[in-house]
Amino acid sequence: AGWTLRSHSGPGPRRSLAMAYDSQRGVCVIFGGYDGTSLLRETWEWDGAVWTLAATGGPQARTLHAMTFDSRHGVTVLFGGRDRQYFNDTWEWDGTTWSRRATSGPSPRRGHAMIYDSARGVTVLFGGYNYDDGDQRYGDTWEWDGRAWSLRATTGPGPRYAHAMAYDSVRGVTVL
């Protein structure tokens, strides 16, 4: 029915970060972003009452990356983003440690969206852009199974970036 301010302490103001909800540990996880001066490399967790700085290492500082929680493997998955370069690396956060899992798969990009399809047990990535690659906007669909990325489609919705997706578990579909 309304918004309630829950905390005044925790991460400072930032934009272009990524957030995912870890349903197994009951925490929201955020990584990265830009505070107006610097790119950030912090991992913060919110348990509904308190923010905790969980890590200051792991992936390189970045903005406009995407994250989702993989409930089959119990990890938060991070892909892509940008600092001075575009990234195509895949990282997983287990609640304690970041591990780089892949540097191949979707091309380097930012502004893409990701969700976790719990019925099929895969992370789904769509779209994004890369100005350094001829101002490329993407309309491809990729899936991460916890081991490798697979290109699933190059047709469907038109290329886009800065969009949002959600997984509808009742119907078993990804909504863009």
One Martini backbone bead per residue (centre of mass of N, CA, C, O) as a GRO file, in nm:
protein
  176
    1ALA     BB    1   0.051   0.066  -0.010
    2GLY     BB    2   0.362   0.149   0.065
    3TRP     BB    3   0.637   0.323   0.145
    4THR     BB    4   0.939   0.228   0.343
    5LEU     BB    5   1.187   0.331   0.540
    6ARG     BB    6   1.450   0.102   0.658
    7SER     BB    7   1.730   0.269   0.590
    8HIS     BB    8   2.041   0.478   0.634
    9SER     BB    9   2.228   0.241   0.595
   10GLY     BB   10   2.493   0.164   0.364
   11PRO     BB   11   2.493   0.213   0.063
   12GLY     BB   12   2.561   0.437  -0.148
   13PRO     BB   13   2.505   0.621  -0.391
   14ARG     BB   14   2.380   0.484  -0.710
   15ARG     BB   15   2.431   0.360  -1.046
   16SER     BB   16   2.418   0.093  -1.261
   17LEU     BB   17   2.338  -0.154  -1.113
   18ALA     BB   18   2.292  -0.478  -0.956
   19MET     BB   19   2.011  -0.709  -0.877
   20ALA     BB   20   1.936  -0.984  -0.644
   21TYR     BB   21   1.746  -1.264  -0.522
   22ASP     BB   22   1.821  -1.477  -0.249
   23SER     BB   23   1.609  -1.738  -0.160
   24GLN     BB   24   1.795  -1.914   0.034
   25ARG     BB   25   1.906  -1.655   0.222
   26GLY     BB   26   1.725  -1.386   0.219
   27VAL     BB   27   1.875  -1.186  -0.005
   28CYS     BB   28   1.995  -0.896  -0.130
   29VAL     BB   29   2.202  -0.838  -0.420
   30ILE     BB   30   2.476  -0.615  -0.482
   31PHE     BB   31   2.658  -0.470  -0.771
   32GLY     BB   32   2.814  -0.195  -0.819
   33GLY     BB   33   2.855   0.096  -1.005
   34TYR     BB   34   2.787   0.460  -0.974
   35ASP     BB   35   2.874   0.762  -0.765
   36GLY     BB   36   2.996   1.010  -0.969
   37THR     BB   37   3.321   0.915  -0.957
   38SER     BB   38   3.303   0.590  -0.925
   39LEU     BB   39   3.361   0.275  -0.967
   40LEU     BB   40   3.223  -0.025  -0.836
   41ARG     BB   41   3.327  -0.330  -0.610
   42GLU     BB   42   3.065  -0.399  -0.449
   43THR     BB   43   2.913  -0.619  -0.204
   44TRP     BB   44   2.572  -0.629  -0.111
   45GLU     BB   45   2.345  -0.702   0.171
   46TRP     BB   46   1.986  -0.763   0.224
   47ASP     BB   47   1.769  -0.884   0.506
   48GLY     BB   48   1.535  -0.645   0.581
   49ALA     BB   49   1.730  -0.463   0.800
   50VAL     BB   50   2.039  -0.507   0.689
   51TRP     BB   51   2.337  -0.391   0.578
   52THR     BB   52   2.612  -0.571   0.402
   53LEU     BB   53   2.947  -0.592   0.350
   54ALA     BB   54   3.068  -0.873   0.166
   55ALA     BB   55   3.251  -0.728  -0.072
   56THR     BB   56   3.559  -0.594  -0.270
   57GLY     BB   57   3.567  -0.815  -0.478
   58GLY     BB   58   3.607  -0.970  -0.788
   59PRO     BB   59   3.473  -0.817  -0.999
   60GLN     BB   60   3.503  -0.573  -1.190
   61ALA     BB   61   3.430  -0.277  -1.215
   62ARG     BB   62   3.080  -0.173  -1.292
   63THR     BB   63   2.822  -0.126  -1.541
   64LEU     BB   64   2.534  -0.246  -1.682
   65HIS     BB   65   2.470  -0.510  -1.563
   66ALA     BB   66   2.369  -0.852  -1.478
   67MET     BB   67   2.134  -1.026  -1.248
   68THR     BB   68   2.077  -1.357  -1.097
   69PHE     BB   69   1.909  -1.633  -0.944
   70ASP     BB   70   2.031  -1.969  -0.897
   71SER     BB   71   1.859  -2.227  -0.742
   72ARG     BB   72   2.007  -2.488  -0.826
   73HIS     BB   73   2.312  -2.365  -0.738
   74GLY     BB   74   2.310  -2.119  -0.526
   75VAL     BB   75   2.352  -1.854  -0.726
   76THR     BB   76   2.480  -1.556  -0.838
   77VAL     BB   77   2.450  -1.410  -1.159
   78LEU     BB   78   2.699  -1.251  -1.368
   79PHE     BB   79   2.687  -1.018  -1.658
   80GLY     BB   80   2.887  -0.796  -1.777
   81GLY     BB   81   2.941  -0.472  -1.891
   82ARG     BB   82   3.117  -0.157  -1.780
   83ASP     BB   83   3.389   0.056  -1.824
   84ARG     BB   84   3.629   0.098  -2.056
   85GLN     BB   85   3.499  -0.177  -2.115
   86TYR     BB   86   3.365  -0.459  -2.238
   87PHE     BB   87   3.187  -0.741  -2.111
   88ASN     BB   88   3.195  -1.137  -2.110
   89ASP     BB   89   3.159  -1.217  -1.814
   90THR     BB   90   3.118  -1.485  -1.570
   91TRP     BB   91   2.962  -1.481  -1.246
   92GLU     BB   92   2.969  -1.617  -0.901
   93TRP     BB   93   2.766  -1.601  -0.599
   94ASP     BB   94   2.767  -1.781  -0.269
   95GLY     BB   95   2.795  -1.553  -0.015
   96THR     BB   96   3.136  -1.529  -0.016
   97THR     BB   97   3.221  -1.587  -0.331
   98TRP     BB   98   3.378  -1.508  -0.622
   99SER     BB   99   3.341  -1.668  -0.956
  100ARG     BB  100   3.485  -1.735  -1.247
  101ARG     BB  101   3.319  -1.912  -1.526
  102ALA     BB  102   3.337  -1.709  -1.787
  103THR     BB  103   3.463  -1.577  -2.136
  104SER     BB  104   3.220  -1.698  -2.290
  105GLY     BB  105   2.964  -1.618  -2.534
  106PRO     BB  106   2.843  -1.354  -2.515
  107SER     BB  107   2.893  -1.063  -2.610
  108PRO     BB  108   2.993  -0.775  -2.536
  109ARG     BB  109   2.791  -0.592  -2.279
  110ARG     BB  110   2.511  -0.370  -2.214
  111GLY     BB  111   2.175  -0.345  -2.108
  112HIS     BB  112   2.082  -0.610  -2.026
  113ALA     BB  113   1.887  -0.910  -1.954
  114MET     BB  114   1.797  -1.124  -1.663
  115ILE     BB  115   1.691  -1.463  -1.585
  116TYR     BB  116   1.532  -1.730  -1.401
  117ASP     BB  117   1.447  -2.060  -1.504
  118SER     BB  118   1.305  -2.292  -1.291
  119ALA     BB  119   1.197  -2.518  -1.482
  120ARG     BB  120   1.488  -2.543  -1.654
  121GLY     BB  121   1.756  -2.431  -1.513
  122VAL     BB  122   1.801  -2.126  -1.643
  123THR     BB  123   1.967  -1.860  -1.776
  124VAL     BB  124   1.838  -1.558  -1.922
  125LEU     BB  125   1.945  -1.369  -2.211
  126PHE     BB  126   1.881  -1.024  -2.336
  127GLY     BB  127   2.049  -0.821  -2.520
  128GLY     BB  128   2.189  -0.503  -2.578
  129TYR     BB  129   2.512  -0.318  -2.591
  130ASN     BB  130   2.787  -0.180  -2.825
  131TYR     BB  131   2.967   0.096  -2.918
  132ASP     BB  132   3.254  -0.046  -2.995
  133ASP     BB  133   3.064  -0.235  -3.211
  134GLY     BB  134   2.914  -0.038  -3.408
  135ASP     BB  135   2.659   0.019  -3.238
  136GLN     BB  136   2.552  -0.244  -3.105
  137ARG     BB  137   2.243  -0.418  -3.114
  138TYR     BB  138   2.064  -0.670  -2.936
  139GLY     BB  139   1.852  -0.991  -3.025
  140ASP     BB  140   1.959  -1.212  -2.834
  141THR     BB  141   1.947  -1.554  -2.699
  142TRP     BB  142   2.057  -1.681  -2.383
  143GLU     BB  143   2.205  -1.971  -2.200
  144TRP     BB  144   2.267  -2.070  -1.857
  145ASP     BB  145   2.368  -2.393  -1.688
  146GLY     BB  146   2.653  -2.351  -1.504
  147ARG     BB  147   2.881  -2.396  -1.757
  148ALA     BB  148   2.729  -2.275  -2.025
  149TRP     BB  149   2.672  -2.111  -2.318
  150SER     BB  150   2.368  -2.068  -2.527
  151LEU     BB  151   2.238  -2.021  -2.829
  152ARG     BB  152   1.878  -1.983  -2.893
  153ALA     BB  153   1.835  -1.686  -3.040
  154THR     BB  154   1.785  -1.437  -3.333
  155THR     BB  155   1.482  -1.428  -3.294
  156GLY     BB  156   1.222  -1.185  -3.238
  157PRO     BB  157   1.281  -0.954  -3.068
  158GLY     BB  158   1.409  -0.668  -3.094
  159PRO     BB  159   1.653  -0.479  -3.052
  160ARG     BB  160   1.783  -0.400  -2.711
  161TYR     BB  161   1.793  -0.171  -2.422
  162ALA     BB  162   1.706  -0.108  -2.101
  163HIS     BB  163   1.545  -0.345  -2.006
  164ALA     BB  164   1.299  -0.593  -1.895
  165MET     BB  165   1.264  -0.893  -1.687
  166ALA     BB  166   1.055  -1.189  -1.619
  167TYR     BB  167   0.939  -1.466  -1.425
  168ASP     BB  168   0.665  -1.689  -1.489
  169SER     BB  169   0.582  -1.959  -1.288
  170VAL     BB  170   0.289  -2.029  -1.370
  171ARG     BB  171   0.355  -2.037  -1.699
  172GLY     BB  172   0.666  -2.073  -1.780
  173VAL     BB  173   0.773  -1.763  -1.851
  174THR     BB  174   0.922  -1.511  -2.026
  175VAL     BB  175   0.919  -1.155  -1.968
  176LEU     BB  176   0.960  -0.846  -2.184
   0.00000   0.00000   0.00000
